Amino acid sequence: MNLIKFKKIYFAISLIIIIPGLISLLIWGLNPAIDFSGGSQSSFSYKGSYNDAKNKIQKNLKNENIEIGSIVQSNNEILVKSKVIIDTKNRIIVSTLKKENISEDSFQTVGPVIGAETTKNAFYSVLLASLLIVLYIWFAFREVPKPASSLKFGICAIIALLHDVLVVVGIFSILGHFFGIEIDSLFVTAILTVVGFSVHDTIVVFDRIRENLKKNLINDFDQVVNDSLLQTLGRSLKTSLTVILVLTSLLLFGAGSVRWFIIALLIGTISGTYSSIFNASQLLIVWNDLGKKKK
């Protein structure tokens, strides 16, 4: 089986998935939860129609001069995100809405300083993880035989990693705009987990390429990469399938509070498996072909 013959198709599939997400990120960005943006978030249960309850909540908040960020329906509840509401005002709002058969189930407030700090720490976490991965790959593959190099392995692994992050972030940008899905600190945890899984899967393939390069007698880099992919394909798919089955079970029977965290992991796991097999290794071949043309 010749897997590398269709590398242009693999790259095209990745672009088809990533480009809509990138456009969404540029136009709408992400929909941050109060963990990042700061403010107050309330969850209300209601009797009667959603639109009627929504109008009553909006009216009461407006009467208290509270700026509303968003109002969305979630699991027969109404989630309201707004500027910071102090406890005394919240008690007044709850008391008024109770007369309208609307009760508050939860209420939380995060100050703008804490939100900004959380955003900064999330960015630094992803950046540090990526840097450590590059250093590790450079060290682990420092003695890889020619025509490969630790630099090529490291850069191709990071491109595959970026592919997976962009897939997850792009999809959540689209979900955030059209369905009001918010990203919180759990989402950052999911991204870091996806980064780790993506690199782990890529390194398994790269390590087999390195081993086969040492045994290579015909000096055909394309053939070595293809053989390495075929040798690791079964392992990669079985490992990923096991993770996907566990995450699917959690999605079906787990708590609703972690639903979108699990969905982010599912998307990242599928993308990570795809990029390790069909992107990272193919990029090594493209890089090697460009080097041949220069010579």
C-alpha positions as CSV (number, residue, x, y, z in Angstrom):
1,M,0.0,0.0,0.0
2,N,1.3,3.4,-1.0
3,L,0.1,6.0,1.5
4,I,2.4,8.8,0.5
5,K,1.0,8.9,-3.1
6,F,-2.0,10.8,-1.9
7,K,-0.3,13.5,0.2
8,K,-1.9,16.3,-1.8
9,I,-5.3,14.9,-1.0
10,Y,-4.4,14.7,2.7
11,F,-3.3,18.3,2.7
12,A,-6.4,19.4,0.9
13,I,-8.6,17.7,3.5
14,S,-6.8,19.5,6.3
15,L,-7.2,22.9,4.6
16,I,-10.9,22.3,3.9
17,I,-11.4,21.7,7.7
18,I,-9.1,24.4,9.0
19,I,-9.9,27.4,6.6
20,P,-13.6,27.8,7.8
21,G,-12.4,27.8,11.4
22,L,-9.7,30.4,10.6
23,I,-12.2,32.6,8.9
24,S,-14.5,32.3,11.9
25,L,-11.6,33.2,14.3
26,L,-10.7,36.3,12.2
27,I,-14.3,37.5,12.0
28,W,-15.9,36.4,15.3
29,G,-13.1,35.1,17.4
30,L,-13.9,32.8,20.4
31,N,-16.8,33.2,22.8
32,P,-15.0,33.4,26.2
33,A,-16.6,32.4,29.4
34,I,-16.3,34.6,32.5
35,D,-13.1,32.8,33.4
36,F,-11.4,34.9,30.7
37,S,-13.7,37.9,30.1
38,G,-14.7,38.7,33.7
39,G,-18.3,39.4,34.7
40,S,-21.2,37.5,36.2
41,Q,-23.0,34.5,35.0
42,S,-26.4,33.3,36.2
43,S,-28.4,30.2,35.4
44,F,-32.2,30.4,35.5
45,S,-34.9,27.7,35.4
46,Y,-38.4,28.8,34.2
47,K,-41.9,27.7,33.7
48,G,-43.7,28.5,30.4
49,S,-42.1,29.6,27.1
50,Y,-38.4,30.3,26.7
51,N,-39.1,33.7,24.9
52,D,-41.4,34.9,27.6
53,A,-38.9,34.0,30.4
54,K,-36.0,35.6,28.3
55,N,-37.9,38.8,27.9
56,K,-38.7,39.0,31.7
57,I,-35.0,38.4,32.6
58,Q,-33.9,41.1,30.1
59,K,-36.4,43.6,31.4
60,N,-35.4,43.0,35.1
61,L,-31.7,43.4,34.3
62,K,-32.3,46.5,32.3
63,N,-34.3,48.0,35.2
64,E,-31.2,47.5,37.4
65,N,-29.0,49.1,34.7
66,I,-27.0,45.9,34.2
67,E,-25.4,45.4,30.8
68,I,-26.1,42.0,29.3
69,G,-23.5,40.2,27.3
70,S,-25.5,37.2,26.1
71,I,-28.6,35.1,26.9
72,V,-28.7,31.5,25.6
73,Q,-30.8,28.5,26.3
74,S,-29.0,25.4,27.6
75,N,-30.7,22.2,28.8
76,N,-34.0,23.9,29.6
77,E,-32.2,26.6,31.5
78,I,-31.4,30.2,30.5
79,L,-27.7,31.2,30.9
80,V,-27.1,34.9,31.3
81,K,-23.7,36.5,31.0
82,S,-23.4,40.2,32.0
83,K,-21.1,42.8,33.5
84,V,-20.3,42.3,37.2
85,I,-23.4,42.1,39.4
86,I,-22.9,42.8,43.1
87,D,-24.7,40.5,45.6
88,T,-27.2,43.1,46.7
89,K,-28.4,43.7,43.2
90,N,-28.5,40.0,42.4
91,R,-30.8,39.4,45.4
92,I,-33.2,42.1,44.2
93,I,-33.2,40.5,40.7
94,V,-33.8,37.0,42.1
95,S,-36.6,38.3,44.3
96,T,-38.4,40.0,41.4
97,L,-38.0,37.1,39.0
98,K,-39.3,34.6,41.6
99,K,-42.7,36.3,41.3
100,E,-42.5,35.6,37.5
101,N,-42.0,31.8,38.2
102,I,-38.3,32.2,37.3
103,S,-35.7,30.9,39.8
104,E,-31.9,31.3,39.9
105,D,-30.1,28.0,40.0
106,S,-26.5,29.3,40.1
107,F,-24.6,32.6,40.2
108,Q,-20.9,33.3,39.9
109,T,-18.8,36.4,39.4
110,V,-15.2,36.8,38.2
111,G,-13.4,40.2,38.3
112,P,-11.8,41.6,35.2
113,V,-8.3,41.4,36.7
114,I,-8.7,37.6,37.4
115,G,-10.1,37.1,33.9
116,A,-7.1,38.9,32.3
117,E,-4.7,36.8,34.5
118,T,-6.4,33.6,33.4
119,T,-6.1,34.6,29.7
120,K,-2.4,35.4,30.1
121,N,-1.7,32.2,31.9
122,A,-3.6,30.1,29.3
123,F,-1.5,31.7,26.5
124,Y,1.8,31.1,28.4
125,S,0.8,27.5,29.1
126,V,0.3,26.6,25.4
127,L,3.5,28.5,24.4
128,L,5.6,26.8,27.0
129,A,4.3,23.4,26.1
130,S,5.1,24.0,22.4
131,L,8.6,25.2,23.2
132,L,9.4,22.2,25.5
133,I,8.1,19.8,22.8
134,V,10.5,21.4,20.2
135,L,13.4,21.1,22.5
136,Y,12.6,17.5,23.3
137,I,12.3,16.5,19.7
138,W,15.5,18.3,18.8
139,F,17.3,16.3,21.6
140,A,15.6,12.9,20.9
141,F,16.3,13.0,17.2
142,R,19.7,14.7,17.2
143,E,21.5,11.7,15.7
144,V,18.9,10.9,13.0
145,P,20.5,9.6,9.8
146,K,20.5,11.7,6.6
147,P,18.6,13.0,4.7
148,A,16.4,13.7,7.7
149,S,17.5,16.0,10.6
150,S,16.2,16.8,14.1
151,L,15.3,20.3,12.8
152,K,13.0,18.8,10.1
153,F,11.4,16.4,12.6
154,G,10.8,19.2,15.1
155,I,9.3,21.7,12.7
156,C,7.0,19.0,11.0
157,A,5.8,17.9,14.5
158,I,5.0,21.5,15.5
159,I,3.1,22.0,12.2
160,A,1.1,18.9,12.9
161,L,0.5,20.2,16.4
162,L,-0.7,23.6,15.1
163,H,-3.0,21.7,12.7
164,D,-4.7,20.0,15.6
165,V,-5.0,23.1,17.8
166,L,-6.4,25.1,14.8
167,V,-9.0,22.4,14.1
168,V,-10.3,22.4,17.7
169,V,-10.1,26.2,18.2
170,G,-11.7,26.9,14.8
171,I,-14.6,24.5,15.3
172,F,-15.2,26.0,18.8
173,S,-15.2,29.5,17.2
174,I,-17.9,28.4,14.8
175,L,-19.9,26.8,17.7
176,G,-19.4,29.9,19.8
177,H,-20.8,32.2,17.1
178,F,-23.8,30.1,16.0
179,F,-24.7,28.2,19.2
180,G,-23.3,30.3,22.0
181,I,-20.7,27.7,23.2
182,E,-18.2,29.3,25.5
183,I,-14.6,28.5,26.2
184,D,-13.4,28.3,29.7
185,S,-10.4,27.0,31.7
186,L,-11.4,23.4,30.9
187,F,-11.0,24.2,27.2
188,V,-7.4,25.2,27.8
189,T,-6.9,21.9,29.6
190,A,-8.3,20.2,26.6
191,I,-6.0,22.0,24.2
192,L,-2.9,21.1,26.3
193,T,-4.1,17.5,26.3
194,V,-4.6,17.5,22.5
195,V,-1.1,19.0,22.1
196,G,0.4,16.1,24.2
197,F,-1.6,13.4,22.4
198,S,-0.7,14.9,18.9
199,V,3.0,15.0,19.6
200,H,3.0,11.5,21.2
201,D,1.4,10.0,18.1
202,T,3.7,11.9,15.8
203,I,6.8,10.8,17.7
204,V,5.8,7.1,17.4
205,V,5.8,7.4,13.6
206,F,9.0,9.6,13.6
207,D,10.8,7.1,15.8
208,R,10.0,4.3,13.4
209,I,11.2,6.4,10.5
210,R,14.5,7.0,12.3
211,E,15.0,3.2,13.0
212,N,14.2,2.3,9.4
213,L,16.6,5.0,8.1
214,K,19.4,3.3,10.0
215,K,18.6,0.0,8.3
216,N,18.0,1.5,4.9
217,L,20.1,0.0,2.2
218,I,18.4,1.5,-0.9
219,N,18.6,5.1,0.2
220,D,15.0,5.8,-0.8
221,F,13.6,8.3,1.8
222,D,10.0,8.1,0.4
223,Q,9.9,4.3,0.7
224,V,11.3,4.4,4.2
225,V,8.6,6.9,5.3
226,N,5.8,4.8,3.6
227,D,7.1,1.6,5.2
228,S,7.2,3.3,8.6
229,L,3.7,4.5,8.3
230,L,2.4,1.1,7.4
231,Q,4.3,-0.5,10.3
232,T,2.8,2.0,12.9
233,L,-0.6,2.5,11.3
234,G,-2.3,-0.4,13.2
235,R,-0.9,0.8,16.5
236,S,-1.9,4.4,16.0
237,L,-5.5,3.6,15.0
238,K,-6.0,1.1,17.8
239,T,-4.7,3.5,20.4
240,S,-6.8,6.3,19.1
241,L,-9.9,4.1,18.8
242,T,-9.5,3.1,22.5
243,V,-9.4,6.8,23.5
244,I,-12.3,7.7,21.3
245,L,-14.5,4.9,22.8
246,V,-13.7,6.1,26.3
247,L,-14.5,9.7,25.5
248,T,-17.7,8.7,23.7
249,S,-18.9,6.8,26.8
250,L,-18.1,9.9,29.0
251,L,-20.0,12.1,26.5
252,L,-23.1,9.8,26.6
253,F,-23.1,9.1,30.4
254,G,-20.9,11.8,32.0
255,A,-21.9,15.0,33.7
256,G,-23.2,17.8,31.4
257,S,-20.7,20.3,33.0
258,V,-17.8,18.6,31.1
259,R,-19.6,17.9,27.8
260,W,-17.8,20.5,25.8
261,F,-14.5,19.6,27.4
262,I,-15.0,16.0,26.2
263,I,-16.1,17.1,22.7
264,A,-12.9,19.2,22.4
265,L,-10.8,16.1,23.4
266,L,-12.7,14.0,20.9
267,I,-12.1,16.4,18.0
268,G,-8.4,16.8,19.0
269,T,-7.9,13.0,19.3
270,I,-9.3,12.4,15.8
271,S,-7.4,15.3,14.3
272,G,-4.2,14.3,16.1
273,T,-4.4,10.8,14.7
274,Y,-5.0,12.1,11.2
275,S,-2.2,14.7,11.3
276,S,0.4,12.2,12.7
277,I,-0.2,9.8,9.9
278,F,-1.3,11.9,6.9
279,N,0.4,15.3,7.6
280,A,3.6,15.2,9.7
281,S,5.3,12.4,7.8
282,Q,4.1,13.7,4.4
283,L,5.7,17.1,5.2
284,L,9.0,15.3,5.8
285,I,8.8,14.0,2.2
286,V,7.8,17.4,0.8
287,W,10.8,19.0,2.6
288,N,13.1,16.2,1.3
289,D,11.8,16.7,-2.3
290,L,12.5,20.4,-2.1
291,G,16.0,19.7,-1.0
292,K,16.6,17.4,-3.9
293,K,15.3,20.1,-6.4
294,K,17.7,22.6,-4.9
295,K,20.6,20.3,-5.4
